[in-house]
């Protein structure tokens, strides 16, 4: 079950996302929207929470998996999630427990090299192209800094790039 604080954070992120999307100029080429933006937000949140594939979301939300993926990529290209993240940090600092923060990084396989930040993962037997994702999160799990880079960059070199512009914590634990 979710605590009252978690539900408040989730509602705040939902509302901020609706505000950011409302300000966007998305070229619909004269067509009306088939689905309301709230459905997309719920689908993306479900994907993040459960790790569901686009195909599984298609059955759950009755929207084509390719359509969901296309809208997700469009929002990524238009920096919707980045803008929501920055707005959240500005408006809801009270939710961040700032005694300590945690940093970690992971390697994400990117076989097709979609992003220009891919590199060869030398730790894997097949040597796939991959990215490295480094995150700093607060004690209660709110991300404070995120950096996506080449997989060959060492974690220590990512530390300064991952640190947020404003410090929201007193102790950093790796």
MODELLER restraints for C-alpha pairs under 7 A, 6 or more apart:
rsr = mdl.restraints
at = mdl.atoms
rsr.add(forms.Gaussian(group=physical.xy_distance, feature=features.Distance(at['CA:13:A'], at['CA:88:A']), mean=6.90, stdev=0.5))
rsr.add(forms.Gaussian(group=physical.xy_distance, feature=features.Distance(at['CA:16:A'], at['CA:84:A']), mean=5.87, stdev=0.5))
rsr.add(forms.Gaussian(group=physical.xy_distance, feature=features.Distance(at['CA:17:A'], at['CA:84:A']), mean=5.74, stdev=0.5))
rsr.add(forms.Gaussian(group=physical.xy_distance, feature=features.Distance(at['CA:20:A'], at['CA:80:A']), mean=6.47, stdev=0.5))
rsr.add(forms.Gaussian(group=physical.xy_distance, feature=features.Distance(at['CA:20:A'], at['CA:84:A']), mean=6.72, stdev=0.5))
rsr.add(forms.Gaussian(group=physical.xy_distance, feature=features.Distance(at['CA:21:A'], at['CA:80:A']), mean=6.91, stdev=0.5))
rsr.add(forms.Gaussian(group=physical.xy_distance, feature=features.Distance(at['CA:43:A'], at['CA:57:A']), mean=6.71, stdev=0.5))
rsr.add(forms.Gaussian(group=physical.xy_distance, feature=features.Distance(at['CA:54:A'], at['CA:65:A']), mean=4.94, stdev=0.5))
rsr.add(forms.Gaussian(group=physical.xy_distance, feature=features.Distance(at['CA:54:A'], at['CA:69:A']), mean=6.89, stdev=0.5))
rsr.add(forms.Gaussian(group=physical.xy_distance, feature=features.Distance(at['CA:55:A'], at['CA:65:A']), mean=5.26, stdev=0.5))
rsr.add(forms.Gaussian(group=physical.xy_distance, feature=features.Distance(at['CA:57:A'], at['CA:65:A']), mean=6.89, stdev=0.5))
rsr.add(forms.Gaussian(group=physical.xy_distance, feature=features.Distance(at['CA:58:A'], at['CA:64:A']), mean=5.28, stdev=0.5))
rsr.add(forms.Gaussian(group=physical.xy_distance, feature=features.Distance(at['CA:58:A'], at['CA:65:A']), mean=5.05, stdev=0.5))
rsr.add(forms.Gaussian(group=physical.xy_distance, feature=features.Distance(at['CA:96:A'], at['CA:138:A']), mean=6.38, stdev=0.5))
rsr.add(forms.Gaussian(group=physical.xy_distance, feature=features.Distance(at['CA:96:A'], at['CA:140:A']), mean=6.96, stdev=0.5))
rsr.add(forms.Gaussian(group=physical.xy_distance, feature=features.Distance(at['CA:96:A'], at['CA:142:A']), mean=6.79, stdev=0.5))
rsr.add(forms.Gaussian(group=physical.xy_distance, feature=features.Distance(at['CA:97:A'], at['CA:138:A']), mean=6.19, stdev=0.5))
rsr.add(forms.Gaussian(group=physical.xy_distance, feature=features.Distance(at['CA:97:A'], at['CA:139:A']), mean=5.75, stdev=0.5))
rsr.add(forms.Gaussian(group=physical.xy_distance, feature=features.Distance(at['CA:97:A'], at['CA:140:A']), mean=6.27, stdev=0.5))
rsr.add(forms.Gaussian(group=physical.xy_distance, feature=features.Distance(at['CA:98:A'], at['CA:138:A']), mean=6.56, stdev=0.5))
rsr.add(forms.Gaussian(group=physical.xy_distance, feature=features.Distance(at['CA:98:A'], at['CA:168:A']), mean=5.54, stdev=0.5))
rsr.add(forms.Gaussian(group=physical.xy_distance, feature=features.Distance(at['CA:98:A'], at['CA:169:A']), mean=4.22, stdev=0.5))
rsr.add(forms.Gaussian(group=physical.xy_distance, feature=features.Distance(at['CA:98:A'], at['CA:170:A']), mean=6.53, stdev=0.5))
rsr.add(forms.Gaussian(group=physical.xy_distance, feature=features.Distance(at['CA:99:A'], at['CA:169:A']), mean=5.38, stdev=0.5))
rsr.add(forms.Gaussian(group=physical.xy_distance, feature=features.Distance(at['CA:99:A'], at['CA:170:A']), mean=5.33, stdev=0.5))
rsr.add(forms.Gaussian(group=physical.xy_distance, feature=features.Distance(at['CA:99:A'], at['CA:171:A']), mean=6.37, stdev=0.5))
rsr.add(forms.Gaussian(group=physical.xy_distance, feature=features.Distance(at['CA:100:A'], at['CA:138:A']), mean=6.47, stdev=0.5))
rsr.add(forms.Gaussian(group=physical.xy_distance, feature=features.Distance(at['CA:100:A'], at['CA:139:A']), mean=5.86, stdev=0.5))
rsr.add(forms.Gaussian(group=physical.xy_distance, feature=features.Distance(at['CA:100:A'], at['CA:169:A']), mean=5.35, stdev=0.5))
rsr.add(forms.Gaussian(group=physical.xy_distance, feature=features.Distance(at['CA:100:A'], at['CA:170:A']), mean=5.66, stdev=0.5))
rsr.add(forms.Gaussian(group=physical.xy_distance, feature=features.Distance(at['CA:100:A'], at['CA:171:A']), mean=4.48, stdev=0.5))
rsr.add(forms.Gaussian(group=physical.xy_distance, feature=features.Distance(at['CA:100:A'], at['CA:172:A']), mean=5.80, stdev=0.5))
rsr.add(forms.Gaussian(group=physical.xy_distance, feature=features.Distance(at['CA:101:A'], at['CA:136:A']), mean=6.58, stdev=0.5))
rsr.add(forms.Gaussian(group=physical.xy_distance, feature=features.Distance(at['CA:101:A'], at['CA:137:A']), mean=5.54, stdev=0.5))
rsr.add(forms.Gaussian(group=physical.xy_distance, feature=features.Distance(at['CA:101:A'], at['CA:138:A']), mean=4.41, stdev=0.5))
rsr.add(forms.Gaussian(group=physical.xy_distance, feature=features.Distance(at['CA:101:A'], at['CA:139:A']), mean=5.48, stdev=0.5))
rsr.add(forms.Gaussian(group=physical.xy_distance, feature=features.Distance(at['CA:101:A'], at['CA:169:A']), mean=6.03, stdev=0.5))
rsr.add(forms.Gaussian(group=physical.xy_distance, feature=features.Distance(at['CA:101:A'], at['CA:171:A']), mean=6.14, stdev=0.5))
rsr.add(forms.Gaussian(group=physical.xy_distance, feature=features.Distance(at['CA:101:A'], at['CA:172:A']), mean=4.90, stdev=0.5))
rsr.add(forms.Gaussian(group=physical.xy_distance, feature=features.Distance(at['CA:101:A'], at['CA:173:A']), mean=6.11, stdev=0.5))
rsr.add(forms.Gaussian(group=physical.xy_distance, feature=features.Distance(at['CA:102:A'], at['CA:136:A']), mean=5.45, stdev=0.5))
rsr.add(forms.Gaussian(group=physical.xy_distance, feature=features.Distance(at['CA:102:A'], at['CA:137:A']), mean=5.36, stdev=0.5))
rsr.add(forms.Gaussian(group=physical.xy_distance, feature=features.Distance(at['CA:102:A'], at['CA:138:A']), mean=6.42, stdev=0.5))
rsr.add(forms.Gaussian(group=physical.xy_distance, feature=features.Distance(at['CA:102:A'], at['CA:172:A']), mean=5.67, stdev=0.5))
rsr.add(forms.Gaussian(group=physical.xy_distance, feature=features.Distance(at['CA:102:A'], at['CA:173:A']), mean=4.74, stdev=0.5))
rsr.add(forms.Gaussian(group=physical.xy_distance, feature=features.Distance(at['CA:102:A'], at['CA:174:A']), mean=5.66, stdev=0.5))
rsr.add(forms.Gaussian(group=physical.xy_distance, feature=features.Distance(at['CA:103:A'], at['CA:135:A']), mean=5.61, stdev=0.5))
rsr.add(forms.Gaussian(group=physical.xy_distance, feature=features.Distance(at['CA:103:A'], at['CA:136:A']), mean=4.32, stdev=0.5))
rsr.add(forms.Gaussian(group=physical.xy_distance, feature=features.Distance(at['CA:103:A'], at['CA:137:A']), mean=6.54, stdev=0.5))
rsr.add(forms.Gaussian(group=physical.xy_distance, feature=features.Distance(at['CA:103:A'], at['CA:173:A']), mean=6.26, stdev=0.5))
rsr.add(forms.Gaussian(group=physical.xy_distance, feature=features.Distance(at['CA:103:A'], at['CA:174:A']), mean=4.92, stdev=0.5))
rsr.add(forms.Gaussian(group=physical.xy_distance, feature=features.Distance(at['CA:104:A'], at['CA:134:A']), mean=5.78, stdev=0.5))
rsr.add(forms.Gaussian(group=physical.xy_distance, feature=features.Distance(at['CA:104:A'], at['CA:135:A']), mean=5.75, stdev=0.5))
rsr.add(forms.Gaussian(group=physical.xy_distance, feature=features.Distance(at['CA:104:A'], at['CA:136:A']), mean=6.79, stdev=0.5))
rsr.add(forms.Gaussian(group=physical.xy_distance, feature=features.Distance(at['CA:104:A'], at['CA:174:A']), mean=6.08, stdev=0.5))
rsr.add(forms.Gaussian(group=physical.xy_distance, feature=features.Distance(at['CA:105:A'], at['CA:132:A']), mean=6.65, stdev=0.5))
rsr.add(forms.Gaussian(group=physical.xy_distance, feature=features.Distance(at['CA:105:A'], at['CA:133:A']), mean=5.34, stdev=0.5))
rsr.add(forms.Gaussian(group=physical.xy_distance, feature=features.Distance(at['CA:105:A'], at['CA:134:A']), mean=4.03, stdev=0.5))
rsr.add(forms.Gaussian(group=physical.xy_distance, feature=features.Distance(at['CA:105:A'], at['CA:135:A']), mean=6.19, stdev=0.5))
rsr.add(forms.Gaussian(group=physical.xy_distance, feature=features.Distance(at['CA:105:A'], at['CA:155:A']), mean=6.92, stdev=0.5))
rsr.add(forms.Gaussian(group=physical.xy_distance, feature=features.Distance(at['CA:106:A'], at['CA:132:A']), mean=5.62, stdev=0.5))
rsr.add(forms.Gaussian(group=physical.xy_distance, feature=features.Distance(at['CA:106:A'], at['CA:133:A']), mean=5.40, stdev=0.5))
rsr.add(forms.Gaussian(group=physical.xy_distance, feature=features.Distance(at['CA:106:A'], at['CA:134:A']), mean=6.59, stdev=0.5))
rsr.add(forms.Gaussian(group=physical.xy_distance, feature=features.Distance(at['CA:107:A'], at['CA:130:A']), mean=6.57, stdev=0.5))
rsr.add(forms.Gaussian(group=physical.xy_distance, feature=features.Distance(at['CA:107:A'], at['CA:131:A']), mean=5.69, stdev=0.5))
rsr.add(forms.Gaussian(group=physical.xy_distance, feature=features.Distance(at['CA:107:A'], at['CA:132:A']), mean=4.46, stdev=0.5))
rsr.add(forms.Gaussian(group=physical.xy_distance, feature=features.Distance(at['CA:107:A'], at['CA:133:A']), mean=6.30, stdev=0.5))
rsr.add(forms.Gaussian(group=physical.xy_distance, feature=features.Distance(at['CA:107:A'], at['CA:151:A']), mean=6.38, stdev=0.5))
rsr.add(forms.Gaussian(group=physical.xy_distance, feature=features.Distance(at['CA:108:A'], at['CA:130:A']), mean=5.45, stdev=0.5))
rsr.add(forms.Gaussian(group=physical.xy_distance, feature=features.Distance(at['CA:108:A'], at['CA:131:A']), mean=5.15, stdev=0.5))
rsr.add(forms.Gaussian(group=physical.xy_distance, feature=features.Distance(at['CA:108:A'], at['CA:132:A']), mean=6.04, stdev=0.5))
rsr.add(forms.Gaussian(group=physical.xy_distance, feature=features.Distance(at['CA:109:A'], at['CA:128:A']), mean=6.69, stdev=0.5))
rsr.add(forms.Gaussian(group=physical.xy_distance, feature=features.Distance(at['CA:109:A'], at['CA:129:A']), mean=6.28, stdev=0.5))
rsr.add(forms.Gaussian(group=physical.xy_distance, feature=features.Distance(at['CA:109:A'], at['CA:130:A']), mean=4.33, stdev=0.5))
rsr.add(forms.Gaussian(group=physical.xy_distance, feature=features.Distance(at['CA:109:A'], at['CA:131:A']), mean=6.51, stdev=0.5))
rsr.add(forms.Gaussian(group=physical.xy_distance, feature=features.Distance(at['CA:110:A'], at['CA:129:A']), mean=5.31, stdev=0.5))
rsr.add(forms.Gaussian(group=physical.xy_distance, feature=features.Distance(at['CA:110:A'], at['CA:130:A']), mean=4.47, stdev=0.5))
rsr.add(forms.Gaussian(group=physical.xy_distance, feature=features.Distance(at['CA:110:A'], at['CA:131:A']), mean=6.58, stdev=0.5))
rsr.add(forms.Gaussian(group=physical.xy_distance, feature=features.Distance(at['CA:111:A'], at['CA:128:A']), mean=5.84, stdev=0.5))
rsr.add(forms.Gaussian(group=physical.xy_distance, feature=features.Distance(at['CA:111:A'], at['CA:129:A']), mean=5.19, stdev=0.5))
rsr.add(forms.Gaussian(group=physical.xy_distance, feature=features.Distance(at['CA:111:A'], at['CA:130:A']), mean=6.76, stdev=0.5))
rsr.add(forms.Gaussian(group=physical.xy_distance, feature=features.Distance(at['CA:113:A'], at['CA:129:A']), mean=6.23, stdev=0.5))
rsr.add(forms.Gaussian(group=physical.xy_distance, feature=features.Distance(at['CA:117:A'], at['CA:131:A']), mean=6.50, stdev=0.5))
rsr.add(forms.Gaussian(group=physical.xy_distance, feature=features.Distance(at['CA:117:A'], at['CA:149:A']), mean=5.29, stdev=0.5))
rsr.add(forms.Gaussian(group=physical.xy_distance, feature=features.Distance(at['CA:117:A'], at['CA:150:A']), mean=4.76, stdev=0.5))
rsr.add(forms.Gaussian(group=physical.xy_distance, feature=features.Distance(at['CA:118:A'], at['CA:129:A']), mean=5.86, stdev=0.5))
rsr.add(forms.Gaussian(group=physical.xy_distance, feature=features.Distance(at['CA:118:A'], at['CA:130:A']), mean=5.15, stdev=0.5))
rsr.add(forms.Gaussian(group=physical.xy_distance, feature=features.Distance(at['CA:118:A'], at['CA:131:A']), mean=5.09, stdev=0.5))
rsr.add(forms.Gaussian(group=physical.xy_distance, feature=features.Distance(at['CA:118:A'], at['CA:150:A']), mean=4.91, stdev=0.5))
rsr.add(forms.Gaussian(group=physical.xy_distance, feature=features.Distance(at['CA:118:A'], at['CA:151:A']), mean=6.49, stdev=0.5))
rsr.add(forms.Gaussian(group=physical.xy_distance, feature=features.Distance(at['CA:119:A'], at['CA:129:A']), mean=5.24, stdev=0.5))
rsr.add(forms.Gaussian(group=physical.xy_distance, feature=features.Distance(at['CA:119:A'], at['CA:130:A']), mean=5.50, stdev=0.5))
rsr.add(forms.Gaussian(group=physical.xy_distance, feature=features.Distance(at['CA:119:A'], at['CA:131:A']), mean=6.51, stdev=0.5))
rsr.add(forms.Gaussian(group=physical.xy_distance, feature=features.Distance(at['CA:119:A'], at['CA:150:A']), mean=5.08, stdev=0.5))
rsr.add(forms.Gaussian(group=physical.xy_distance, feature=features.Distance(at['CA:119:A'], at['CA:151:A']), mean=5.28, stdev=0.5))
rsr.add(forms.Gaussian(group=physical.xy_distance, feature=features.Distance(at['CA:119:A'], at['CA:152:A']), mean=6.23, stdev=0.5))
rsr.add(forms.Gaussian(group=physical.xy_distance, feature=features.Distance(at['CA:120:A'], at['CA:127:A']), mean=5.82, stdev=0.5))
rsr.add(forms.Gaussian(group=physical.xy_distance, feature=features.Distance(at['CA:120:A'], at['CA:128:A']), mean=5.71, stdev=0.5))
rsr.add(forms.Gaussian(group=physical.xy_distance, feature=features.Distance(at['CA:120:A'], at['CA:129:A']), mean=4.50, stdev=0.5))
rsr.add(forms.Gaussian(group=physical.xy_distance, feature=features.Distance(at['CA:120:A'], at['CA:130:A']), mean=6.06, stdev=0.5))
rsr.add(forms.Gaussian(group=physical.xy_distance, feature=features.Distance(at['CA:120:A'], at['CA:151:A']), mean=6.73, stdev=0.5))
rsr.add(forms.Gaussian(group=physical.xy_distance, feature=features.Distance(at['CA:121:A'], at['CA:127:A']), mean=5.24, stdev=0.5))
rsr.add(forms.Gaussian(group=physical.xy_distance, feature=features.Distance(at['CA:121:A'], at['CA:128:A']), mean=5.74, stdev=0.5))
rsr.add(forms.Gaussian(group=physical.xy_distance, feature=features.Distance(at['CA:121:A'], at['CA:129:A']), mean=5.99, stdev=0.5))
rsr.add(forms.Gaussian(group=physical.xy_distance, feature=features.Distance(at['CA:121:A'], at['CA:130:A']), mean=5.90, stdev=0.5))
rsr.add(forms.Gaussian(group=physical.xy_distance, feature=features.Distance(at['CA:121:A'], at['CA:151:A']), mean=6.04, stdev=0.5))
rsr.add(forms.Gaussian(group=physical.xy_distance, feature=features.Distance(at['CA:121:A'], at['CA:152:A']), mean=6.71, stdev=0.5))
rsr.add(forms.Gaussian(group=physical.xy_distance, feature=features.Distance(at['CA:130:A'], at['CA:151:A']), mean=5.67, stdev=0.5))
rsr.add(forms.Gaussian(group=physical.xy_distance, feature=features.Distance(at['CA:131:A'], at['CA:148:A']), mean=6.75, stdev=0.5))
rsr.add(forms.Gaussian(group=physical.xy_distance, feature=features.Distance(at['CA:131:A'], at['CA:149:A']), mean=5.79, stdev=0.5))
rsr.add(forms.Gaussian(group=physical.xy_distance, feature=features.Distance(at['CA:131:A'], at['CA:150:A']), mean=5.06, stdev=0.5))
rsr.add(forms.Gaussian(group=physical.xy_distance, feature=features.Distance(at['CA:131:A'], at['CA:151:A']), mean=4.50, stdev=0.5))
rsr.add(forms.Gaussian(group=physical.xy_distance, feature=features.Distance(at['CA:132:A'], at['CA:148:A']), mean=5.76, stdev=0.5))
rsr.add(forms.Gaussian(group=physical.xy_distance, feature=features.Distance(at['CA:132:A'], at['CA:149:A']), mean=5.29, stdev=0.5))
rsr.add(forms.Gaussian(group=physical.xy_distance, feature=features.Distance(at['CA:132:A'], at['CA:150:A']), mean=5.81, stdev=0.5))
rsr.add(forms.Gaussian(group=physical.xy_distance, feature=features.Distance(at['CA:132:A'], at['CA:151:A']), mean=4.48, stdev=0.5))
rsr.add(forms.Gaussian(group=physical.xy_distance, feature=features.Distance(at['CA:133:A'], at['CA:147:A']), mean=5.86, stdev=0.5))
rsr.add(forms.Gaussian(group=physical.xy_distance, feature=features.Distance(at['CA:133:A'], at['CA:148:A']), mean=4.64, stdev=0.5))
rsr.add(forms.Gaussian(group=physical.xy_distance, feature=features.Distance(at['CA:133:A'], at['CA:149:A']), mean=6.57, stdev=0.5))
rsr.add(forms.Gaussian(group=physical.xy_distance, feature=features.Distance(at['CA:134:A'], at['CA:146:A']), mean=5.76, stdev=0.5))
rsr.add(forms.Gaussian(group=physical.xy_distance, feature=features.Distance(at['CA:134:A'], at['CA:147:A']), mean=5.24, stdev=0.5))
rsr.add(forms.Gaussian(group=physical.xy_distance, feature=features.Distance(at['CA:134:A'], at['CA:148:A']), mean=6.48, stdev=0.5))
rsr.add(forms.Gaussian(group=physical.xy_distance, feature=features.Distance(at['CA:134:A'], at['CA:162:A']), mean=6.65, stdev=0.5))
rsr.add(forms.Gaussian(group=physical.xy_distance, feature=features.Distance(at['CA:135:A'], at['CA:143:A']), mean=6.87, stdev=0.5))
rsr.add(forms.Gaussian(group=physical.xy_distance, feature=features.Distance(at['CA:135:A'], at['CA:145:A']), mean=5.63, stdev=0.5))
rsr.add(forms.Gaussian(group=physical.xy_distance, feature=features.Distance(at['CA:135:A'], at['CA:146:A']), mean=4.56, stdev=0.5))
rsr.add(forms.Gaussian(group=physical.xy_distance, feature=features.Distance(at['CA:135:A'], at['CA:147:A']), mean=6.59, stdev=0.5))
rsr.add(forms.Gaussian(group=physical.xy_distance, feature=features.Distance(at['CA:135:A'], at['CA:162:A']), mean=6.62, stdev=0.5))
rsr.add(forms.Gaussian(group=physical.xy_distance, feature=features.Distance(at['CA:136:A'], at['CA:143:A']), mean=5.87, stdev=0.5))
rsr.add(forms.Gaussian(group=physical.xy_distance, feature=features.Distance(at['CA:136:A'], at['CA:144:A']), mean=5.48, stdev=0.5))
rsr.add(forms.Gaussian(group=physical.xy_distance, feature=features.Distance(at['CA:136:A'], at['CA:145:A']), mean=5.02, stdev=0.5))
rsr.add(forms.Gaussian(group=physical.xy_distance, feature=features.Distance(at['CA:136:A'], at['CA:146:A']), mean=6.54, stdev=0.5))
rsr.add(forms.Gaussian(group=physical.xy_distance, feature=features.Distance(at['CA:136:A'], at['CA:162:A']), mean=6.90, stdev=0.5))
rsr.add(forms.Gaussian(group=physical.xy_distance, feature=features.Distance(at['CA:137:A'], at['CA:143:A']), mean=4.15, stdev=0.5))
rsr.add(forms.Gaussian(group=physical.xy_distance, feature=features.Distance(at['CA:137:A'], at['CA:144:A']), mean=5.29, stdev=0.5))
rsr.add(forms.Gaussian(group=physical.xy_distance, feature=features.Distance(at['CA:138:A'], at['CA:144:A']), mean=6.68, stdev=0.5))
rsr.add(forms.Gaussian(group=physical.xy_distance, feature=features.Distance(at['CA:144:A'], at['CA:164:A']), mean=6.05, stdev=0.5))
rsr.add(forms.Gaussian(group=physical.xy_distance, feature=features.Distance(at['CA:145:A'], at['CA:162:A']), mean=5.17, stdev=0.5))
rsr.add(forms.Gaussian(group=physical.xy_distance, feature=features.Distance(at['CA:145:A'], at['CA:163:A']), mean=5.56, stdev=0.5))
rsr.add(forms.Gaussian(group=physical.xy_distance, feature=features.Distance(at['CA:145:A'], at['CA:164:A']), mean=5.06, stdev=0.5))
rsr.add(forms.Gaussian(group=physical.xy_distance, feature=features.Distance(at['CA:146:A'], at['CA:162:A']), mean=5.49, stdev=0.5))
rsr.add(forms.Gaussian(group=physical.xy_distance, feature=features.Distance(at['CA:147:A'], at['CA:161:A']), mean=6.79, stdev=0.5))
rsr.add(forms.Gaussian(group=physical.xy_distance, feature=features.Distance(at['CA:147:A'], at['CA:162:A']), mean=5.36, stdev=0.5))
